[in-house]
Amino acid sequence: MNIRFATTADKPRVLALMDELGEEINRTRGFSPHNAEATKVGGTMFDEMVTRKDTMIFVAQDEEKLIGLITFYLLPNLRHGFYSGHLQDIVVCKEYRRKGVGKALFDALKTWCKKHNVNVIKLDSGLELPDAHKFYESMGGKFTEKMFRFDL
């Protein structure tokens, strides 16, 4: 398994993984038009994300197959004088789960963060994803705050 940053050539495979996540969310939360439109919008956003310095897509590759990804956003923290990061998505192909792919991706992210003055990684997770919560806790995550969402 190889962990690296996504490139423009990875676009179809990254979007396919995001579709897999969207389908899973639709199964657990119920259908959402937002999830149904994600690939259309995501394709344009992907092009932007791979060129920016404050967003990253880490991918896990097994031979030619993309098996997992993390999307990460770098945020300057004016009040504390360091960077924090927001982990938005972590996706591992269903057949590769519980095989160390998520841990390898998360370890690569933490290594990158330590080298780039990122002192805190935060993420939010849907309440109906207890398996994901167990994974985050196993990686050292702590439940520390309440998240609020404002749909516009």
N, C-alpha and C positions, 0 to 999 in steps of 0.2 A: 504494500500500500504506500502511496506517495501523497503527501499533503503539500499543496501549493496554492498560489493565488489563481483565480479564474482568469482566463483570457477571452478575447472576443470569439475564439473558436469554440469555446465551451457553451456558448449561449443556448443552443437547442437542448443540451443535456442538463444545464442548470434549470432552464424553464420546465423541463420534464420532471425534475425533482420537486420543484415548487408546485407543480400540478399534483404530484403525489401527496404533498402536504395539504394542499387545498382540498383534495378529495377526502382525506382523513378528517380534516376539520369539519367539512360538510357532514360527514357521518356522525361525528360526536356532537356537534352544535346544531345541526340542521342546515339546510341549504341557505346560502347567502349569495345574493347577486354580486357582492364584493369579491367573493372567492371565485365565482364563475367568470368574472372579467379580469382576473389577476394576470393571466398569461398575456393577454393583449397589451395591457398597460406595462406589465413586467418586462416585456421585450424591449421597449423603449428605455425603461429605467435601467435595465442591465447594461445597455450601451453606455449610458452615463456613468454608472457605478464603476465600471472597469477602468475608466479614465481619471476618476477623481482620486485625490490623495487622502480624503477623510472618510472614504468608504472602502470596504474590502469584502471580497467573497473568497473565503478559504474553501478549497474543494479537496475531497479525498478521492483518489483514483486507484482502482485495482485493475491493472493492465490497461485496457482501453475504456473500461466502464467507470463512469462517475458514480460513486456510491454514497456520497454525502457532501454536505456543505454547511457553512456558517456564513451568515451575512452580519457584518460588523460596522458600526458607525463610530467614528472618533469625535469626541465632544470636548472642547476646551472648558475647563471649570474655573471661571474667573474668581470665584469666592475662595477656592482652595489653592489655586496656582498650579494645578496639574491637569492632565487630561483624564477623562473618564471615557469609557466606551459603552456602547449599547449593543448587545447581542440581540439581533432582531429575529433571526430564523436559524434553527439548527434542524437539519433534515438528514436522515439516514435511510437509504432504501430498506424497505421492509425485510428483505431476505438477508440483509447485512446487520440488522440490529442485534445487540447483545454479543457482538464480536469484536468490540474495542474500537470501532470506527468513530463513534461520538467522542470517546475519551481522547483518541489521537487528534481529532480536530480541535477539541477544547484545549488540549495540551499545547498544540501549535499556536493557537490564539494567545494563550497565556504567555508563552515564550516571546512572541512578537510584542505583546503589550509591555512586558518587562524591559525589553530593549528600547522601547519608544516612549518611556515616561508616562505610561498609562497605569494609574494606581488603582483604579476601580473598574470592574466590569459589572454592568447591571443588565438584567433582562426581565421581561414580563412574560407571564405564561397564563394561558387560559385555565380557569378553575377546574375544568373537566379533563385535565391531562395529568392524572396522578403518576403515570409511569415516567413522564418527563420530569415531574417534580422530584421523584426518587433519584433520577439520574443527576439532576442539578445538585441535590444534597450530597450525593456520592462524590461529586466533583468539588465539594467544599462550599457550595452555595448556602447562604443563610436567608431565611425569610425575614426581611427587615422593614418593609414598608408596604403601604397600601397604594395601589396604582389606580388612577382615575382616567377614564376615557371620555373624550368629547367628540362625538360624531358631528361633522360639519356638512 
